[in-house]
């Protein structure tokens, strides 16, 4: 099955001056049913490293609707590792659908206060886990770190080998791990990264730094010249929706009913790049949009706010 889907651009019908634009979507959300999008790619090398270290337990971090935690639970259920997750905030008597799936997958949940959560592996709850279980392998929040980026570089190599006809790629960013891996691949074209975080202008430098580490001695090009970072497309902040974004999603779901976007990442980057195209301000003819998954995140919103559930 091809994972390349052409996108219907509604504004092209109304304005022929933008008829030069073509955009396809690489449906990463259809890869690896247990860990769709970028999730499997970010976790694969972490699991291999845990195996190499003879770890008995793999632990990680995330919020109550985390796509990373959801994929982590599904992947670990297929291994012999014990899975432990620190969940940001107090666990409520009624668990979220994401956390219920994790419990069904055998993941042990540990609640954490928000202040302690920010300390990651240095937090009190992480130290308690290390004390209770010996030889714990920790996966950074979101499946990040150098190993997470390495998996995304491998992903970029495969995508480029199959589809090399594009002038630019578009990808969403949370931790920036996927973007760093894509940038570390020498055959990735111009890379436009749209951050879902508010106040994330420093993330550009973090992406470049991590890409340098992953590329290592293979680096034969200027990363700075190929990365285009957009920090002003968060539409109110992480996981928030502006009225303009909501209106766009309704329209997009009508013209592209078989192309669901997630509520946190791809919805915002798609809105941003199509707005630039509609203005005639996008400098590329052929663009590949990488769908990084996350559709289960809609379970954190009301059904009425999800236009793709109505198509």
LUMTOR-488996 format. One line per field, with one value per atom (N, C-alpha, C): residue in one letter; atom name; x, y, z. Coordinates in pm, whole numbers, padded with zeros to 5 digits. Example, Ala and Ser with C-alpha at 12.3 -4.5 7.8 and 13.67 -1.06 7.14 Angstrom:
<nodes>
r	(a,a,a,s,s,s)
a	(N,CA,C,N,CA,C)
px	(01319,01230,01320,01285,01367,01290)
py	(-00569,-00450,-00330,-00225,-00106,00003)
pz	(00780,00780,00780,00708,00714,00787)
</nodes>
This chain:
<nodes>
r	(x,x,x,x,x,x,x,x,x,x,x,x,x,x,x,x,x,x,x,x,x,x,x,x,x,x,x,x,x,x,x,x,x,x,x,x,x,x,x,x,x,x,x,x,x,x,x,x,x,x,x,x,x,x,x,x,x,x,x,x,x,x,x,x,x,x,x,x,x,x,x,x,x,x,x,x,x,x,x,x,x,x,x,x,x,x,x,x,x,x,x,x,x,x,x,x,x,x,x,x,x,x,x,x,x,x,x,x,x,x,x,x,x,x,x,x,x,x,x,x,x,x,x,x,x,x,x,x,x,x,x,x,x,x,x,x,x,x,x,x,x,x,x,x,x,x,x,x,x,x,x,x,x,x,x,x,x,x,x,x,x,x,x,x,x,x,x,x,x,x,x,x,x,x,x,x,x,x,x,x,x,x,x,x,x,x,x,x,x,x,x,x,x,x,x,x,x,x,x,x,x,x,x,x,x,x,x,x,x,x,x,x,x,x,x,x,x,x,x,x,x,x,x,x,x,x,x,x,x,x,x,x,x,x,x,x,x,x,x,x,x,x,x,x,x,x,x,x,x,x,x,x,x,x,x,x,x,x,x,x,x,x,x,x,x,x,x,x,x,x,x,x,x,x,x,x,x,x,x,x,x,x,x,x,x,x,x,x,x,x,x,x,x,x,x,x,x,x,x,x,x,x,x,x,x,x,x,x,x,x,x,x,x,x,x,x,x,x,x,x,x,x,x,x,x,x,x,x,x,x,x,x,x,x,x,x,x,x,x,x,x,x,x,x,x,x,x,x,x,x,x,x,x,x,x,x,x,x,x,x,x,x,x,x,x,x,x,x,x,x,x,x,x,x,x,x,x,x,x,x,x,x,x,x,x,x,x,x,x,x,x,x,x,x,x,x,x,x,x,x,x,x,x,x,x,x,x,x,x,x,x,x,x,x,x,x,x,x,x,x,x,x,x,x,x,x,x,x,x,x,x,x,x,x,x,x,x,x,x,x,x,x,x,x,x,x,x,x,x,x,x,x,x,x,x,x,x,x,x,x,x,x,x,x,x,x,x,x,x,x,x,x,x,x,x,x,x,x,x,x,x,x,x,x,x,x,x,x,x,x,x,x,x,x,x,x,x,x,x,x,x,x,x,x,x,x,x,x,x,x,x,x,x,x,x,x,x,x,x,x,x,x,x,x,x,x,x,x,x,x,x,x,x,x,x,x,x,x,x,x,x,x,x,x,x,x,x,x,x,x,x,x,x,x,x,x,x,x,x,x,x,x,x,x,x,x,x,x,x,x,x,x,x,x,x,x,x,x,x,x,x,x,x,x,x,x,x,x,x,x,x,x,x,x,x,x,x,x,x,x,x,x,x,x,x,x,x,x,x,x,x,x,x,x,x,x,x,x,x,x,x,x,x,x,x,x,x,x,x,x,x,x,x,x,x,x,x,x,x,x,x,x,x,x,x,x,x,x,x,x,x,x,x,x,x,x,x,x,x,x,x,x,x,x,x,x,x,x,x,x,x,x,x,x,x,x,x,x,x,x,x,x,x,x,x,x,x,x,x,x,x,x,x,x,x,x,x,x,x,x,x,x,x,x,x,x,x,x,x,x,x,x,x,x,x,x,x,x,x,x,x,x,x,x,x,x,x,x,x,x,x,x,x,x,x,x,x,x,x,x,x,x,x,x,x,x,x,x,x,x,x,x,x,x,x,x,x,x,x,x,x,x,x,x,x,x,x,x,x,x,x,x,x,x,x,x,x,x,x,x,x,x,x,x,x,x,x,x,x,x,x,x,x,x,x,x,x,x,x,x,x,x,x,x,x,x,x,x,x,x,x,x,x,x,x,x,x,x,x,x,x,x,x,x,x,x,x,x,x,x,x,x,x,x,x,x,x,x,x,x,x,x,x,x,x,x,x,x,x,x,x,x,x,x,x,x,x,x,x,x,x,x,x,x,x,x,x,x,x,x,x,x,x,x,x,x,x,x,x,x,x,x,x,x,x,x,x,x,x,x,x,x,x,x,x,x,x,x,x,x,x,x,x,x,x,x,x,x,x,x,x,x,x,x,x,x,x,x,x,x,x,x,x,x,x,x,x,x,x,x,x,x,x)
a	(N,CA,C,N,CA,C,N,CA,C,N,CA,C,N,CA,C,N,CA,C,N,CA,C,N,CA,C,N,CA,C,N,CA,C,N,CA,C,N,CA,C,N,CA,C,N,CA,C,N,CA,C,N,CA,C,N,CA,C,N,CA,C,N,CA,C,N,CA,C,N,CA,C,N,CA,C,N,CA,C,N,CA,C,N,CA,C,N,CA,C,N,CA,C,N,CA,C,N,CA,C,N,CA,C,N,CA,C,N,CA,C,N,CA,C,N,CA,C,N,CA,C,N,CA,C,N,CA,C,N,CA,C,N,CA,C,N,CA,C,N,CA,C,N,CA,C,N,CA,C,N,CA,C,N,CA,C,N,CA,C,N,CA,C,N,CA,C,N,CA,C,N,CA,C,N,CA,C,N,CA,C,N,CA,C,N,CA,C,N,CA,C,N,CA,C,N,CA,C,N,CA,C,N,CA,C,N,CA,C,N,CA,C,N,CA,C,N,CA,C,N,CA,C,N,CA,C,N,CA,C,N,CA,C,N,CA,C,N,CA,C,N,CA,C,N,CA,C,N,CA,C,N,CA,C,N,CA,C,N,CA,C,N,CA,C,N,CA,C,N,CA,C,N,CA,C,N,CA,C,N,CA,C,N,CA,C,N,CA,C,N,CA,C,N,CA,C,N,CA,C,N,CA,C,N,CA,C,N,CA,C,N,CA,C,N,CA,C,N,CA,C,N,CA,C,N,CA,C,N,CA,C,N,CA,C,N,CA,C,N,CA,C,N,CA,C,N,CA,C,N,CA,C,N,CA,C,N,CA,C,N,CA,C,N,CA,C,N,CA,C,N,CA,C,N,CA,C,N,CA,C,N,CA,C,N,CA,C,N,CA,C,N,CA,C,N,CA,C,N,CA,C,N,CA,C,N,CA,C,N,CA,C,N,CA,C,N,CA,C,N,CA,C,N,CA,C,N,CA,C,N,CA,C,N,CA,C,N,CA,C,N,CA,C,N,CA,C,N,CA,C,N,CA,C,N,CA,C,N,CA,C,N,CA,C,N,CA,C,N,CA,C,N,CA,C,N,CA,C,N,CA,C,N,CA,C,N,CA,C,N,CA,C,N,CA,C,N,CA,C,N,CA,C,N,CA,C,N,CA,C,N,CA,C,N,CA,C,N,CA,C,N,CA,C,N,CA,C,N,CA,C,N,CA,C,N,CA,C,N,CA,C,N,CA,C,N,CA,C,N,CA,C,N,CA,C,N,CA,C,N,CA,C,N,CA,C,N,CA,C,N,CA,C,N,CA,C,N,CA,C,N,CA,C,N,CA,C,N,CA,C,N,CA,C,N,CA,C,N,CA,C,N,CA,C,N,CA,C,N,CA,C,N,CA,C,N,CA,C,N,CA,C,N,CA,C,N,CA,C,N,CA,C,N,CA,C,N,CA,C,N,CA,C,N,CA,C,N,CA,C,N,CA,C,N,CA,C,N,CA,C,N,CA,C,N,CA,C,N,CA,C,N,CA,C,N,CA,C,N,CA,C,N,CA,C,N,CA,C,N,CA,C,N,CA,C,N,CA,C,N,CA,C,N,CA,C,N,CA,C,N,CA,C,N,CA,C,N,CA,C,N,CA,C,N,CA,C,N,CA,C,N,CA,C,N,CA,C,N,CA,C,N,CA,C,N,CA,C,N,CA,C,N,CA,C,N,CA,C,N,CA,C,N,CA,C,N,CA,C,N,CA,C,N,CA,C,N,CA,C,N,CA,C,N,CA,C,N,CA,C,N,CA,C,N,CA,C,N,CA,C,N,CA,C,N,CA,C,N,CA,C,N,CA,C,N,CA,C,N,CA,C,N,CA,C,N,CA,C,N,CA,C,N,CA,C,N,CA,C,N,CA,C,N,CA,C,N,CA,C,N,CA,C,N,CA,C,N,CA,C,N,CA,C,N,CA,C,N,CA,C,N,CA,C,N,CA,C,N,CA,C,N,CA,C,N,CA,C,N,CA,C,N,CA,C,N,CA,C,N,CA,C,N,CA,C,N,CA,C,N,CA,C,N,CA,C,N,CA,C,N,CA,C,N,CA,C,N,CA,C,N,CA,C,N,CA,C,N,CA,C,N,CA,C,N,CA,C,N,CA,C,N,CA,C,N,CA,C,N,CA,C,N,CA,C,N,CA,C,N,CA,C,N,CA,C,N,CA,C,N,CA,C,N,CA,C,N,CA,C,N,CA,C,N,CA,C,N,CA,C,N,CA,C,N,CA,C,N,CA,C,N,CA,C,N,CA,C,N,CA,C,N,CA,C,N,CA,C,N,CA,C,N,CA,C,N,CA,C,N,CA,C,N,CA,C,N,CA,C,N,CA,C,N,CA,C,N,CA,C,N,CA,C,N,CA,C,N,CA,C,N,CA,C,N,CA,C,N,CA,C,N,CA,C,N,CA,C)
px	(00084,00000,00087,00058,00131,00090,00188,00162,00161,00164,00165,00025,-00030,-00165,-00164,-00222,-00230,-00332,-00305,-00392,-00475,-00602,-00688,-00671,-00630,-00607,-00723,-00819,-00943,-00922,-00822,-00804,-00754,-00703,-00656,-00770,-00888,-01005,-01042,-01022,-01064,-00958,-00833,-00724,-00621,-00627,-00538,-00392,-00365,-00226,-00148,-00218,-00151,-00151,-00185,-00200,-00066,00046,00175,00201,00121,00146,00092,00175,00133,00182,00096,00138,00082,00170,00131,00157,00086,00102,00159,00270,00323,00251,00170,00082,00156,00242,00310,00213,00095,-00006,-00061,-00032,-00077,00032,00150,00258,00241,00283,00296,00171,00072,-00058,-00049,00048,00061,00127,00208,00280,00293,00182,00182,00260,00284,00353,00500,00549,00690,00720,00618,00637,00724,00695,00775,00920,00938,01074,01154,01090,01160,01192,01111,01130,01219,01234,01300,01443,01522,01660,01668,01572,01568,01545,01453,01428,01550,01619,01740,01849,01861,01961,01926,01798,01757,01792,01774,01811,01961,02038,02184,02232,02164,02201,02143,02073,02010,01915,01843,01746,01627,01568,01448,01321,01339,01228,01260,01161,01174,01070,01115,01027,01033,00925,00922,00823,00799,00718,00614,00505,00408,00282,00200,00075,-00038,-00155,-00265,-00325,-00294,-00341,-00222,-00106,00019,00018,00048,00064,00185,00290,00410,00379,00310,00276,00189,00096,00007,00086,00178,00260,00357,00412,00504,00437,00315,00244,00219,00176,00146,00271,00383,00507,00564,00562,00620,00539,00411,00326,00373,00448,00497,00637,00689,00823,00817,00933,00941,00973,00992,01022,00899,00924,00819,00812,00694,00676,00622,00687,00648,00638,00535,00519,00488,00561,00530,00433,00317,00212,00206,00214,00210,00075,00076,-00047,-00100,-00199,-00258,-00346,-00336,-00425,-00565,-00663,-00802,-00867,-00974,-01042,-01085,-01127,-01162,-01047,-00974,-00858,-00900,-00812,-00838,-00836,-00896,-00890,-00747,-00656,-00515,-00457,-00481,-00426,-00494,-00622,-00691,-00628,-00594,-00527,-00391,-00322,-00191,-00203,-00302,-00324,-00357,-00438,-00472,-00349,-00249,-00124,-00025,-00062,00024,00121,00099,00189,00153,00255,00235,00245,00141,00134,00172,00257,00297,00261,00175,00140,00254,00257,00361,00304,00344,00307,00377,00322,00379,00520,00542,00675,00779,00743,00837,00858,00751,00758,00865,00877,00973,01118,01143,01280,01317,01222,01247,01314,01429,01494,01547,01556,01601,01485,01365,01247,01240,01162,01145,01078,00979,00909,00999,01085,01179,01278,01324,01416,01348,01220,01145,01134,01115,01108,01243,01350,01484,01514,01459,01481,01402,01280,01196,01237,01279,01317,01462,01543,01682,01699,01802,01837,01722,01681,01573,01634,01580,01621,01517,01563,01472,01468,01347,01324,01279,01346,01305,01161,01103,00967,00954,00847,00824,00908,00986,01075,01195,01233,01339,01479,01573,01713,01777,01906,01981,01932,01895,01847,01712,01628,01501,01523,01615,01647,01711,01793,01854,01749,01644,01536,01464,01452,01386,01475,01607,01696,01680,01672,01650,01519,01419,01289,01302,01375,01394,01467,01564,01638,01542,01451,01356,01257,01211,01116,01184,01306,01379,01405,01435,01463,01340,01223,01099,01042,01062,00999,01100,01171,01278,01246,01118,01080,01038,01059,01005,01111,01064,01151,01164,01064,01064,00978,01013,00930,00873,00755,00693,00674,00714,00695,00661,00579,00542,00647,00651,00749,00688,00721,00691,00824,00891,01026,01130,01098,01194,01278,01252,01332,01318,01196,01175,01243,01229,01293,01444,01503,01649,01693,01617,01651,01639,01534,01517,01631,01669,01773,01908,01929,02057,02076,01970,01979,02021,02127,02184,02099,02001,01919,01783,01756,01632,01638,01534,01535,01514,01488,01459,01353,01380,01292,01224,01092,01014,00952,00986,00943,00849,00729,00628,00609,00650,00643,00503,00460,00329,00338,00457,00479,00480,00431,00434,00567,00629,00755,00870,00874,00975,01081,01111,01207,01345,01381,01512,01520,01406,01404,01482,01491,01565,01709,01774,01913,01925,01825,01827,01817,01734,01720,01851,01915,02043,02149,02155,02254,02234,02110,02085,02112,02079,02107,02257,02337,02483,02531,02476,02517,02482,02364,02320,02398,02421,02491,02638,02701,02840,02933,03018,03117,03055,02927,02861,02815,02832,02782,02869,02812,02887,02809,02724,02642,02609,02560,02527,02383,02367,02233,02151,02218,02150,02079,02136,02079,01958,01938,01831,01714,01729,01622,01549,01417,01332,01233,01251,01178,01071,00950,00835,00785,00800,00762,00636,00572,00456,00326,00319,00200,00134,00145,00092,-00056,-00115,-00259,-00308,-00230,-00271,-00194,-00114,-00035,-00054,00024,00023,-00117,-00165,-00294,-00414,-00392,-00501,-00542,-00665,-00719,-00774,-00728,-00787,-00914,-00997,-01120,-01086,-00977,-00936,-00894,-00823,-00781,-00902,-00998,-01117,-01195,-01205,-01275,-01201,-01069,-00988,-01009,-01008,-01021,-01155,-01260,-01391,-01387,-01326,-01315,-01226,-01114,-01020,-01083,-01158,-01222,-01326,-01384,-01482,-01415,-01303,-01234,-01141,-01097,-01006,-01057,-01173,-01235,-01156,-01070,-00991,-00852,-00833,-00702,-00714,-00741,-00755,-00624,-00634,-00519,-00536,-00425,-00438,-00461,-00509,-00547,-00433,-00315,-00206,-00096,-00062,00055,00022,-00022,-00039,-00148,-00249,-00355,-00297,-00204,-00148,-00047,00035,00133,00065,-00041,-00115,-00182,-00243,-00306,-00204,-00086,00016,00066,00098,00156,00052,-00072,-00175,-00210,-00200,-00222,-00115,00009,00118,00099,00055,00027,-00084,-00190,-00303,-00263,-00165,-00114,-00013,00026,00130,00267,00284,00411,00493,00447,00522,00617,00749,00846,00877,00792,00821,00703,00736,00629,00577,00668,00628,00669,00572,00595,00545,00621,00579,00552,00430,00389,00397,00474,00491,00388,00299,00198,00261,00273,00343,00249,00123,00030,-00035,-00070,-00130,-00280,-00346,-00492,-00566,-00504,-00571,-00584,-00507,-00515,-00649,-00729,-00863,-00950,-00913,-00993,-00986,-00896,-00889,-00979,-01056,-01146,-01287,-01383,-01521,-01538,-01633,-01660,-01699,-01768,-01814,-01698,-01585,-01472,-01385,-01413,-01334,-01409,-01373,-01447,-01429,-01323,-01296,-01384,-01442,-01533,-01670,-01692,-01822,-01821,-01704,-01692,-01700)
py	(-00121,00000,00125,00215,00341,00429,00495,00586,00732,00751,00885,00922,01030,01072,01216,01242,01380,01459,01587,01673,01761,01775,01869,02006,02102,02239,02326,02352,02420,02558,02630,02767,02773,02660,02660,02679,02634,02649,02796,02870,03009,03105,03064,03155,03081,03099,03026,03067,03181,03225,03133,03050,02955,02813,02802,02670,02596,02665,02598,02506,02517,02439,02298,02203,02065,02021,01955,01902,01762,01671,01535,01513,01418,01384,01243,01232,01100,01053,00949,00906,00818,00883,00811,00757,00819,00773,00636,00587,00455,00349,00389,00295,00240,00117,00060,00085,00004,00028,00045,-00018,-00006,00124,00181,00304,00388,00446,00513,00644,00690,00818,00806,00906,00906,00824,00770,00709,00583,00492,00370,00405,00501,00537,00595,00675,00734,00632,00527,00431,00312,00282,00157,00145,00251,00243,00246,00308,00305,00161,00090,-00048,-00136,-00111,-00188,-00159,-00035,00001,-00059,-00060,-00124,-00272,-00335,-00475,-00493,-00404,-00412,-00396,-00312,-00288,-00392,-00489,-00593,-00534,-00430,-00368,-00461,-00454,-00531,-00446,-00316,-00222,-00106,-00064,00058,00157,00278,00380,00505,00581,00706,00803,00914,01024,01069,01128,01187,01234,01306,01357,01255,01286,01189,01157,01237,01207,01189,01162,01158,01052,01095,01000,00910,00968,00890,00779,00812,00710,00600,00640,00542,00444,00496,00409,00326,00387,00319,00195,00211,00099,-00012,00025,-00074,-00150,-00079,-00144,-00234,-00185,-00263,-00389,-00386,-00505,-00623,-00595,-00701,-00747,-00701,-00737,-00802,-00840,-00899,-00795,-00669,-00563,-00529,-00491,-00430,-00284,-00232,-00093,-00009,00106,00199,00338,00413,00548,00646,00757,00868,00959,00981,01061,01198,01301,01439,01470,01521,01556,01441,01469,01367,01273,01144,01048,01062,01073,01087,00949,00939,00809,00751,00840,00796,00829,00726,00746,00791,00863,00902,00778,00786,00671,00628,00725,00693,00609,00651,00579,00443,00434,00305,00206,00253,00166,00120,00211,00175,00069,00085,-00015,-00150,-00149,-00272,-00336,-00253,-00304,-00348,-00332,-00378,-00274,-00147,-00042,-00003,00012,00058,00209,00277,00422,00480,00583,00655,00802,00857,00999,01088,01210,01304,01444,01521,01662,01730,01839,01907,01959,02007,02060,01949,01834,01722,01663,01664,01609,01680,01810,01889,01846,01776,01732,01603,01545,01424,01314,01265,01154,01191,01320,01365,01386,01362,01384,01282,01315,01224,01093,01105,00985,00895,00953,00872,00802,00871,00808,00694,00711,00604,00481,00504,00393,00323,00403,00344,00261,00303,00230,00100,00104,-00015,-00117,-00068,-00158,-00130,-00232,-00215,-00222,-00155,-00159,-00111,00014,00076,00154,00135,00216,00326,00451,00565,00618,00629,00692,00835,00935,01074,01099,01204,01243,01255,01201,01209,01113,01026,00937,01011,01121,01208,01156,01250,01213,01177,01150,01121,00993,00893,00768,00786,00871,00901,00970,01066,01137,01043,00949,00853,00770,00730,00656,00738,00867,00954,00981,00981,00992,00868,00751,00628,00637,00695,00712,00805,00914,01009,00944,00859,00790,00706,00635,00550,00632,00743,00827,00887,00935,00994,00891,00769,00665,00634,00647,00616,00736,00856,00976,01090,01106,01206,01325,01343,01445,01578,01597,01716,01822,01947,02062,02091,02052,02080,01980,01960,01880,01971,01933,02001,01899,01935,01846,01928,01872,01937,01905,01988,01966,01984,01890,01903,01913,01799,01799,01842,01830,01861,01742,01625,01506,01461,01457,01414,01509,01638,01737,01721,01696,01678,01557,01448,01330,01352,01421,01452,01539,01637,01730,01661,01559,01487,01401,01376,01298,01387,01350,01436,01454,01366,01378,01444,01483,01555,01693,01733,01867,01976,02098,02205,02158,02179,02127,02242,02249,02349,02284,02336,02280,02378,02331,02415,02366,02449,02410,02427,02328,02335,02405,02448,02508,02660,02722,02868,02912,03014,03064,02968,02903,02799,02843,02973,03021,02959,02923,02862,02719,02661,02521,02499,02601,02588,02547,02614,02582,02442,02401,02268,02161,02186,02092,02078,02190,02186,02114,02142,02077,01925,01882,01738,01674,01744,01692,01675,01769,01757,01629,01600,01481,01353,01351,01232,01213,01320,01311,01276,01332,01301,01330,01234,01252,01251,01212,01210,01349,01447,01581,01650,01673,01734,01852,01914,02024,02114,02232,02330,02311,02263,02239,02368,02475,02603,02649,02615,02661,02579,02463,02374,02368,02434,02432,02565,02559,02678,02655,02729,02703,02808,02762,02851,02835,02941,02934,03014,03066,03154,03094,02962,02896,02804,02837,02750,02771,02878,02906,02913,02981,03002,02924,02827,02748,02600,02522,02377,02320,02242,02172,02267,02396,02491,02518,02567,02592,02734,02808,02939,02920,03022,03014,02996,03059,03045,02902,02839,02701,02608,02628,02544,02556,02679,02700,02631,02640,02573,02422,02364,02219,02171,02247,02209,02210,02313,02322,02211,02187,02085,01947,01917,01786,01765,01873,01862,01833,01902,01885,01765,01720,01605,01508,01450,01368,01245,01197,01077,01111,01236,01282,01344,01266,01324,01380,01493,01556,01541,01540,01531,01670,01683,01813,01899,01840,01912,01954,01870,01894,01919,01815,01828,01927,01945,02042,02182,02216,02351,02372,02272,02288,02289,02209,02211,02347,02400,02531,02637,02631,02733,02727,02608,02599,02627,02583,02613,02762,02827,02973,03045,02999,03060,03036,02918,02889,02978,02992,03073,03218,03265,03401,03412,03299,03300,03320,03295,03322,03197,03083,02958,02941,02929,02937,02805,02704,02574,02528,02453,02400,02268,02175,02042,02022,01998,01988,01854,01796,01673,01703,01679,01699,01564,01558,01433,01425,01328,01309,01225,01285,01220,01146,01128,01051,01136,01071,01143,01152,01076,01088,01047,00959,00921,01039,01145,01264,01334,01306,01366,01321,01213,01164,01257,01355,01456,01576,01571,01680,01625,01714,01670,01620,01530,01479,01591,01690,01800,01883,01882,01963,01890,01764,01685,01675,01756,01753,01624,01551,01428,01313,01326,01220,01234,01344,01371,01348,01315,01300,01152)
pz	(00000,00000,00000,-00091,-00095,00022,00082,00193,00146,00014,-00043,-00091,-00036,-00069,-00121,-00237,-00286,-00205,-00190,-00110,-00201,-00170,-00241,-00179,-00261,-00213,-00259,-00172,-00215,-00273,-00227,-00276,-00419,-00472,-00610,-00707,-00669,-00757,-00771,-00661,-00658,-00709,-00705,-00739,-00824,-00952,-01042,-01029,-00966,-00950,-00858,-00776,-00690,-00748,-00876,-00936,-00950,-00924,-00933,-00814,-00710,-00589,-00598,-00553,-00536,-00397,-00323,-00195,-00175,-00140,-00106,00043,00098,00240,00251,00323,00355,00480,00467,00575,00675,00752,00858,00961,00969,01065,01029,00908,00867,00884,00926,00956,01098,01118,01253,01338,01322,01385,01537,01601,01747,01788,01700,01732,01605,01559,01428,01425,01302,01285,01321,01392,01430,01554,01620,01752,01747,01654,01643,01610,01522,01480,01596,01680,01794,01903,01913,02021,01984,01857,01819,01872,01862,01909,02062,02126,02273,02321,02257,02297,02273,02162,02133,02236,02278,02379,02515,02549,02675,02674,02560,02545,02562,02500,02509,02653,02730,02869,02965,02911,02994,03097,03058,03148,03167,03283,03312,03296,03319,03320,03226,03150,03070,03121,03151,03205,03119,03122,03045,03109,03041,03094,02992,03041,02949,03019,02945,02998,02984,03038,03040,02904,02801,02665,02569,02623,02546,02436,02313,02203,02228,02284,02315,02415,02523,02622,02561,02477,02415,02329,02248,02164,02248,02352,02442,02502,02551,02610,02510,02390,02287,02243,02229,02186,02296,02420,02529,02558,02525,02548,02464,02359,02270,02308,02421,02465,02604,02653,02787,02894,02854,02951,03035,03160,03241,03202,03181,03138,03252,03273,03378,03317,03355,03301,03414,03416,03505,03432,03492,03428,03493,03410,03460,03522,03645,03714,03796,03876,03962,03880,03908,03843,03901,03812,03854,03868,03949,03963,03829,03737,03603,03510,03467,03381,03242,03174,03036,02947,02828,02737,02706,02696,02669,02782,02905,03020,03039,03008,03014,02917,02798,02701,02755,02823,02878,02987,03074,03178,03114,03010,02940,02876,02843,02785,02892,03018,03125,03180,03147,03194,03338,03421,03559,03561,03609,03608,03743,03741,03861,03842,03927,03914,03964,03914,03954,03960,04058,04058,03941,03895,03780,03809,03930,03964,03968,04023,04027,03888,03809,03673,03590,03609,03530,03554,03663,03695,03625,03553,03472,03555,03510,03580,03718,03746,03877,03974,03929,04013,04126,04227,04340,04296,04207,04166,04081,03998,03920,04011,04115,04210,04284,04314,04381,04291,04161,04066,04056,04051,04046,04171,04283,04408,04410,04357,04359,04255,04137,04029,03990,03996,03959,03807,03759,03616,03528,03555,03477,03361,03243,03127,03109,03102,03091,02949,02896,02766,02792,02733,02755,02712,02765,02729,02577,02525,02381,02298,02365,02290,02235,02300,02248,02272,02275,02290,02158,02163,02041,01974,02053,01994,01925,01982,01917,01783,01781,01657,01554,01602,01511,01439,01512,01448,01343,01367,01270,01150,01171,01055,00967,01027,00950,00871,00935,00870,00749,00765,00656,00539,00568,00462,00378,00444,00372,00291,00348,00274,00150,00167,00054,-00056,-00016,-00115,-00200,-00139,-00210,-00284,-00228,-00284,-00282,-00392,-00396,-00485,-00517,-00615,-00555,-00425,-00360,-00335,-00338,-00313,-00164,-00086,00057,00130,00258,00348,00456,00507,00621,00732,00853,00967,01091,01176,01303,01408,01514,01619,01757,01846,01988,02061,02076,02133,02030,01900,01794,01754,01814,01787,01642,01591,01453,01356,01380,01293,01293,01409,01417,01336,01347,01270,01121,01079,00937,00887,00967,00926,00916,00999,01000,00876,00802,00680,00564,00497,00393,00270,00247,00126,00152,00275,00303,00237,00165,00103,00208,00166,00261,00360,00488,00593,00667,00657,00728,00851,00966,01094,01162,01194,01259,01403,01498,01638,01693,01772,01839,01973,02010,02141,02134,02237,02246,02308,02249,02302,02280,02163,02137,02038,02032,01933,01951,02074,02100,02049,02016,01974,01844,01764,01637,01663,01756,01788,01847,01925,01985,01877,01776,01666,01590,01561,01489,01571,01701,01787,01789,01801,01804,01668,01560,01426,01405,01455,01446,01514,01632,01706,01631,01571,01500,01370,01297,01170,01189,01294,01323,01208,01176,01069,00930,00922,00791,00747,00835,00806,00701,00583,00472,00414,00495,00446,00564,00533,00637,00682,00804,00855,00861,00895,00914,00786,00671,00544,00500,00562,00517,00615,00730,00829,00832,00819,00826,00940,01047,01171,01193,01222,01242,01386,01464,01606,01637,01534,01555,01503,01496,01440,01542,01669,01775,01800,01743,01753,01898,01982,02120,02223,02178,02271,02249,02322,02306,02332,02237,02244,02245,02216,02211,02067,02049,01915,01906,01808,01781,01700,01694,01613,01466,01421,01281,01251,01343,01323,01318,01406,01407,01277,01226,01099,00985,00988,00885,00889,01008,01019,00964,00987,00932,00780,00724,00579,00523,00591,00545,00548,00654,00666,00556,00505,00397,00264,00237,00109,00108,00227,00236,00345,00325,00431,00468,00379,00409,00462,00502,00548,00688,00791,00925,00977,01042,01108,01258,01331,01476,01534,01658,01712,01764,01783,01850,01755,01659,01576,01429,01358,01214,01176,01261,01229,01217,01305,01306,01193,01168,01060,00924,00907,00781,00761,00865,00857,00817,00876,00850,00705,00658,00524,00416,00436,00336,00335,00449,00454,00373,00384,00307,00157,00122,-00019,-00072,00008,-00036,-00059,00018,00003,-00110,-00168,-00271,-00213,-00083,-00014,00011,-00036,-00018,-00136,-00112,-00222,-00294,-00281,-00341,-00426,-00530,-00615,-00562,-00528,-00483,-00338,-00254,-00110,-00057,00033,00100,00247,00289,00428,00499,00606,00680,00792,00781,00886,00998,01116,01227,01322,01283,01366,01474,01585,01698,01696,01610,01598,01725,01805,01929,02025,02000,02083,02080,01976,01970,02086,02152,02264,02385,02377,02482,02457,02348,02310,02294,02291,02271,02128,02108,01974,01878,01930,01845,01791,01859,01814,01713,01690,01595,01463,01364,01236,01158,01186,01111,01158,01276,01323,01258,01187,01127,00977,00922,00776,00738)
</nodes>
